[in-house]
Amino acid sequence: MTAALEQTCKKLKSDTPEARKHVADRLIECAKSGRRSMAHLIEAGEQALVQLEVSRPSSRWWRRVIGN
């Protein structure tokens, strides 16, 4: 699980403790569900990365909101 966490976190744009915790939580959920292979854990980690990107508004989005 540690290897999957490290491999996934290498892809983080901003490697913060909060982001790592989010990824780690998704890996734990994956493992608890019985999906414990490296492939499954990395897949869960990559899905966690997508969730992080979706929850973080892009600068373009913010510019549209403020009208710049």
C-alpha positions as a printed NumPy array, in Angstrom:
array([[  0.   ,   0.   ,   0.   ],
       [  2.894,   2.358,   0.733],
       [  4.312,   1.803,  -2.746],
       [  0.934,   2.607,  -4.327],
       [  0.666,   5.758,  -2.206],
       [  4.141,   6.955,  -3.189],
       [  3.632,   6.145,  -6.866],
       [  0.323,   7.989,  -6.914],
       [  1.579,  11.006,  -4.972],
       [  4.391,  11.522,  -7.496],
       [  1.619,  12.667,  -9.849],
       [  0.222,  15.289,  -7.46 ],
       [  0.462,  18.856,  -8.675],
       [  0.61 ,  20.046,  -5.065],
       [  1.951,  17.398,  -2.704],
       [  0.388,  18.518,   0.562],
       [ -0.394,  16.492,   3.686],
       [ -4.102,  16.951,   2.973],
       [ -3.756,  15.628,  -0.571],
       [ -1.718,  12.64 ,   0.625],
       [ -4.353,  11.902,   3.296],
       [ -7.097,  11.969,   0.675],
       [ -5.184,   9.508,  -1.517],
       [ -4.31 ,   7.306,   1.476],
       [ -7.949,   7.227,   2.599],
       [ -9.038,   6.061,  -0.868],
       [ -6.341,   3.352,  -0.838],
       [ -7.525,   2.141,   2.561],
       [-11.127,   2.005,   1.324],
       [ -9.975,   0.027,  -1.699],
       [ -8.049,  -2.46 ,   0.436],
       [-10.912,  -2.858,   2.905],
       [-13.222,  -3.695,   0.005],
       [-10.987,  -6.649,  -0.839],
       [ -9.21 ,  -5.075,  -3.797],
       [ -5.63 ,  -5.354,  -2.594],
       [ -3.537,  -5.884,  -5.706],
       [ -1.083,  -3.193,  -6.718],
       [ -3.105,  -2.545,  -9.872],
       [ -6.293,  -2.003,  -7.875],
       [ -4.571,   0.26 ,  -5.366],
       [ -2.979,   2.382,  -8.076],
       [ -6.331,   2.638,  -9.849],
       [ -7.929,   3.833,  -6.605],
       [ -5.095,   6.313,  -6.132],
       [ -5.533,   7.713,  -9.615],
       [ -9.264,   8.088,  -9.024],
       [ -8.418,  10.002,  -5.845],
       [ -6.234,  12.338,  -7.92 ],
       [ -9.164,  12.994, -10.241],
       [-11.369,  13.779,  -7.24 ],
       [ -8.769,  16.264,  -5.992],
       [ -8.578,  18.009,  -9.361],
       [-12.365,  18.214,  -9.694],
       [-12.752,  19.671,  -6.207],
       [-10.105,  22.36 ,  -6.862],
       [-11.384,  25.14 ,  -9.131],
       [ -9.079,  26.073, -11.971],
       [ -7.795,  29.586, -12.461],
       [ -9.819,  29.842, -15.699],
       [-12.985,  29.009, -13.781],
       [-12.169,  31.676, -11.211],
       [-11.516,  34.253, -13.947],
       [-14.94 ,  33.535, -15.448],
       [-16.547,  34.047, -12.045],
       [-14.831,  37.369, -11.39 ],
       [-15.126,  38.498, -15.013],
       [-11.453,  38.82 , -15.968]])
